[in-house]
Amino acid sequence: MTNHASKSGGIYPVNAMKDQFSGEFKFVQEYRPEIYKVESPDAIEPKGKDAKVLFRYKFDNKTAGVCYDGDYKSVVLGFPFETITTEKERSELLGQILRYWAASPNPSKGGE
């Protein structure tokens, strides 16, 4: 794990997960009166056989999000979800995560 993983504030899904996740998402990295900025986003790596890379930062391709699809499912991001720049993008990503959680176990054994 590392901080300062991105300077652009943008993420995209990896090819192996594009059947379940799509679109690019941005998070706040500059001052805005309505939300704090993400000063030090983390790069995180999957751990274990059922964990995989989900998102990468556009700036440097470091891992921005991982998912686990084993006995249960989880999604972890390297930045705070609430800092995604628009309500539309937050709703879109949340919907994709909920569909991923609701899908049958191990629909994609992809990853990188």
Backbone torsions as a table, in degrees:
resi	resn	phi	psi	omega
1	MET	NA	142.6	179.2
2	THR	-143.3	148.3	175.0
3	ASN	-94.8	174.9	-176.4
4	HIS	56.0	41.0	-176.3
5	ALA	-75.5	-18.2	-176.6
6	SER	-145.9	142.2	174.7
7	LYS	-111.6	-6.9	-175.9
8	SER	-100.0	-22.0	-179.7
9	GLY	74.4	22.2	179.6
10	GLY	-122.3	145.0	176.4
11	ILE	-132.0	159.3	176.0
12	TYR	-145.1	152.6	179.2
13	PRO	-76.7	147.7	176.8
14	VAL	-73.3	156.4	-176.6
15	ASN	-55.1	-40.6	-176.8
16	ALA	-64.8	-16.8	-177.8
17	MET	-110.7	4.0	-175.0
18	LYS	-68.2	-11.9	174.2
19	ASP	-73.8	-17.6	-179.1
20	GLN	-119.2	-22.9	-178.6
21	PHE	-130.0	137.1	-179.5
22	SER	-145.0	162.8	177.1
23	GLY	91.5	166.1	174.5
24	GLU	-112.6	146.2	-177.5
25	PHE	-128.4	146.7	179.6
26	LYS	-120.5	145.8	174.8
27	PHE	-124.0	158.3	-171.4
28	VAL	-72.2	124.6	174.6
29	GLN	-128.0	11.0	175.9
30	GLU	-130.7	162.9	-178.4
31	TYR	-61.9	133.6	171.6
32	ARG	-141.3	137.5	-176.8
33	PRO	-64.9	-24.7	-174.7
34	GLU	-90.6	-13.4	-177.9
35	ILE	-154.8	149.9	177.9
36	TYR	-72.9	158.0	178.1
37	LYS	-93.1	152.4	176.7
38	VAL	-88.0	107.7	-176.9
39	GLU	-84.1	-32.2	-174.4
40	SER	-139.2	74.5	176.7
41	PRO	-64.5	146.9	-179.0
42	ASP	-95.9	147.0	165.8
43	ALA	-98.3	129.2	-177.2
44	ILE	-125.9	155.0	-179.6
45	GLU	-123.4	145.7	177.5
46	PRO	-68.9	151.4	179.6
47	LYS	-132.2	124.2	177.5
48	GLY	102.9	163.7	-172.5
49	LYS	-69.0	-26.4	-178.7
50	ASP	-100.1	8.6	178.1
51	ALA	-101.2	147.1	-179.4
52	LYS	-150.4	161.4	175.5
53	VAL	-69.5	136.0	179.5
54	LEU	-113.6	-50.1	-179.1
55	PHE	-127.3	153.7	172.7
56	ARG	-126.0	150.6	173.8
57	TYR	-74.8	137.6	179.2
58	LYS	-65.4	-33.2	-174.2
59	PHE	-64.0	-44.8	-172.2
60	ASP	-139.0	6.3	179.2
61	ASN	64.3	15.2	172.9
62	LYS	-71.1	159.7	-176.4
63	THR	-72.8	121.6	-178.8
64	ALA	-99.8	-18.5	-179.3
65	GLY	-159.9	148.2	178.3
66	VAL	-131.0	159.8	175.1
67	CYS	-135.9	158.0	177.9
68	TYR	-125.5	133.6	-178.5
69	ASP	-136.5	77.3	179.7
70	GLY	-127.1	-118.3	177.5
71	ASP	-67.3	-20.3	176.7
72	TYR	-148.4	177.6	178.7
73	LYS	-123.1	144.9	174.5
74	SER	-149.0	157.4	175.6
75	VAL	-132.7	131.2	178.8
76	VAL	-128.4	130.7	178.4
77	LEU	-108.8	154.1	-180.0
78	GLY	-88.5	11.8	180.0
79	PHE	-149.1	159.9	-178.5
80	PRO	-69.2	129.1	-179.5
81	PHE	-54.1	-40.6	-174.8
82	GLU	-66.5	-10.8	179.7
83	THR	-91.0	2.3	173.0
84	ILE	-60.8	133.9	-162.0
85	THR	-63.9	-34.9	-177.4
86	THR	-124.8	154.9	176.6
87	GLU	-61.7	-37.1	179.2
88	LYS	-60.8	-46.4	179.5
89	GLU	-66.3	-40.3	177.5
90	ARG	-60.9	-45.5	180.0
91	SER	-64.2	-41.1	180.0
92	GLU	-63.1	-47.9	-179.7
93	LEU	-66.6	-42.6	178.4
94	LEU	-60.0	-42.0	177.4
95	GLY	-60.9	-41.9	178.5
96	GLN	-65.0	-40.7	178.3
97	ILE	-64.2	-44.3	179.8
98	LEU	-63.5	-39.7	176.8
99	ARG	-64.9	-39.4	177.0
100	TYR	-61.1	-45.7	179.5
101	TRP	-64.5	-34.3	-176.6
102	ALA	-81.0	-19.0	-177.8
103	ALA	-66.1	158.1	177.3
104	SER	-58.1	157.0	-178.5
105	PRO	-57.0	140.8	174.2
106	ASN	51.8	48.4	178.8
107	PRO	-65.8	-25.1	179.7
108	SER	-135.5	115.9	176.4
109	LYS	-93.8	25.3	-178.3
110	GLY	-65.4	-127.4	-174.6
111	GLY	94.8	-173.7	-178.6
112	GLU	-118.6	NA	NA
